[in-house]
Amino acid sequence: MQDFLELAVSAAASGCVYGLVALAYLLVLRPTGIINFAVGEWAMIGAFAGYVLLTRFEWPYPLGMALAAALLALVGWLTERLTVRPLVERGAPVIAPILALLGMLVVFRETISLVFPPDPLPVPYPFGLGRLELGPLAGSYQSFFILAVTLAVFAAAWLFFERTVAGRAFEAVSLNRRAAALMGINLSRVTALSFAGGGAVASIAGLLVAPNVSAHYLMGVPLAIQGFTALVIGGVGRVEGALLGGVVLALAEQLTVRYAPIPSGYAQGVPLVLLMLFLMVRPGGLLKARA
Amino acid sequence: MSGFVKAGLAVLVLAGVPFFLGDYHNDVYRKLLLWVTLALGYNFLFGVCGQVAFSHFAFYGIGAYSIVILLFQLHLPLPLAALCGVGLCVLFALAVAIPSTRLEGFYLALATLALGQLFVVVLNEGGEVTGGTSGLANYRLPEVLGLSLRGPAYTGVIVLLLVFTFVVLARLDRSWFGRACRAVRDNPEAAAAMGIDVARTRVTAFTLTSALAGVAGMVYAFVDNTVNPPIFGIENAFLLLFMVIVGGAGRHAGAVIGAALLFLLPFWLAPLVGQHHVLVFGLLVVAAILFKPSGLVGIYDSVRARS
């Protein structure tokens, strides 16, 4: 039991990271219908921003985190301006921006590998290495930190969508673009904002996972796969679904590594199996969209 | 009939080239032919049927590994081994495509991305069977009908593969099925209204092109007489997609031009950018999508239309 609770805490922490990546997908996907494969690379750039700001310049953690998020919001906004907007304005088919973002995925990754050395680079823990015990739950400081930050981000996202006018505008656009535009919602501003928000959320995910895995230029694609699987498991209809899907996926992964008698590398197969399973059995995800 | 004559001539010319090349250039030429073959197949899936998938190199690898394992570990005869290899590709393709194409959207892209990642892991962790990170080596193509195919003669086999792939895809493209694929790409709802089974068309196109990639993989297995994991990763799958986009998606000529250009570009770029030619590829693709969605073939067309 002790063993399982320990595993549950660490699974919840990695599930939160997947959930954040899924949220970054969702922020772009809902108002625009675009699946942004570059989201994993944004998380990767977030991790490298963490390396530069926190390890090299030794900035205080909250300041470094805020600047990394702001930087990636800028990257997201620029990506939308330069590669997505021209295509949407030209009336290109929806596959065109998705392919352009795939191209950007490679551009981001290769730029990072051009600028930084190929070895994994260290990113510091905000509270160092240590164990925290809360009643029966025990885990590293980082696990609890990830949980806290993720809950804060999801709470902010929920408040934004449910309680603010701008958030309702997002919802309106995701329900019906044309009707939303006719109601006076500025579509191009919503699109730009969604990309900026996606960038910021992805960078937080990258920064949170970086101390455990180190910043490396190839870390993006696995995160992109895990985040999308989390999205399919949770269902694209609701924000909470992203978090739920992430935790389910991480739990499945860690249980496989811990208890299944197969080499640990095969844990990379868990997202694929879950993806197939959910597409076959429950294609809408666990949480149904509200009517 | 003239189609057969043309195909025969193409085989003769392409198979004649290696007799004028040295060992190194012969090797480059063989790899080029294989890339063109893969790009033709991928073009049918992506350009004609409008599906994004990243599993083409996984299927290439399944073909390559399965023929080596079946021939030299299970000691099956060559024709049977080849059939089993194709069967494996079809099986995997169906397992991935049937769930992923049930829904609208890009689930196939994600599922195949995950499959591509997983395949390399399986190769690396496969122990004795797949040879782990160093792969399998030290085998030779058994004699076919009493002939031992080596050197330029084996290049002839690759040429046959290329021309076979091209003929199959070109015929399909002009058949009922090819038009159904284009209809599904351009407007799935309208295609369904015309009586086309959209999901079945997608699954068929994916399975067929994956099987063709598997066959190409079987031929590849005897090019270097070694198979190892890095070649079959998703890096190369991305490259294949880029080749088709830059050359011009949906056109056989586009696939050929794109594959040739992006395959040869690193040789010319190496003195300028070293190992970072992939960055150039990424920029090329984004530029192609933004400024010339019809690709290099489109540029050629508009130049010819003007003159």
Boltz contact constraints between the chains, C-beta under 6 A:
constraints:
  - contact:
      token1: [A, 35]
      token2: [B, 106]
      max_distance: 6.0
  - contact:
      token1: [A, 86]
      token2: [B, 290]
      max_distance: 6.0
  - contact:
      token1: [A, 96]
      token2: [B, 289]
      max_distance: 6.0
  - contact:
      token1: [A, 99]
      token2: [B, 289]
      max_distance: 6.0
  - contact:
      token1: [A, 100]
      token2: [B, 286]
      max_distance: 6.0
  - contact:
      token1: [A, 100]
      token2: [B, 289]
      max_distance: 6.0
  - contact:
      token1: [A, 103]
      token2: [B, 282]
      max_distance: 6.0
  - contact:
      token1: [A, 103]
      token2: [B, 285]
      max_distance: 6.0
  - contact:
      token1: [A, 103]
      token2: [B, 286]
      max_distance: 6.0
  - contact:
      token1: [A, 106]
      token2: [B, 282]
      max_distance: 6.0
  - contact:
      token1: [A, 107]
      token2: [B, 282]
      max_distance: 6.0
  - contact:
      token1: [A, 110]
      token2: [B, 278]
      max_distance: 6.0
  - contact:
      token1: [A, 110]
      token2: [B, 279]
      max_distance: 6.0
  - contact:
      token1: [A, 114]
      token2: [B, 276]
      max_distance: 6.0
  - contact:
      token1: [A, 225]
      token2: [B, 113]
      max_distance: 6.0
  - contact:
      token1: [A, 225]
      token2: [B, 114]
      max_distance: 6.0
  - contact:
      token1: [A, 228]
      token2: [B, 110]
      max_distance: 6.0
  - contact:
      token1: [A, 263]
      token2: [B, 125]
      max_distance: 6.0
  - contact:
      token1: [A, 265]
      token2: [B, 121]
      max_distance: 6.0
  - contact:
      token1: [A, 265]
      token2: [B, 125]
      max_distance: 6.0
  - contact:
      token1: [A, 268]
      token2: [B, 117]
      max_distance: 6.0
  - contact:
      token1: [A, 268]
      token2: [B, 118]
      max_distance: 6.0
  - contact:
      token1: [A, 268]
      token2: [B, 121]
      max_distance: 6.0
  - contact:
      token1: [A, 269]
      token2: [B, 118]
      max_distance: 6.0
  - contact:
      token1: [A, 271]
      token2: [B, 114]
      max_distance: 6.0
  - contact:
      token1: [A, 272]
      token2: [B, 114]
      max_distance: 6.0
  - contact:
      token1: [A, 272]
      token2: [B, 115]
      max_distance: 6.0
  - contact:
      token1: [A, 272]
      token2: [B, 118]
      max_distance: 6.0
  - contact:
      token1: [A, 275]
      token2: [B, 111]
      max_distance: 6.0
  - contact:
      token1: [A, 276]
      token2: [B, 99]
      max_distance: 6.0
  - contact:
      token1: [A, 279]
      token2: [B, 99]
      max_distance: 6.0
  - contact:
      token1: [A, 280]
      token2: [B, 99]
      max_distance: 6.0
  - contact:
      token1: [A, 283]
      token2: [B, 103]
      max_distance: 6.0
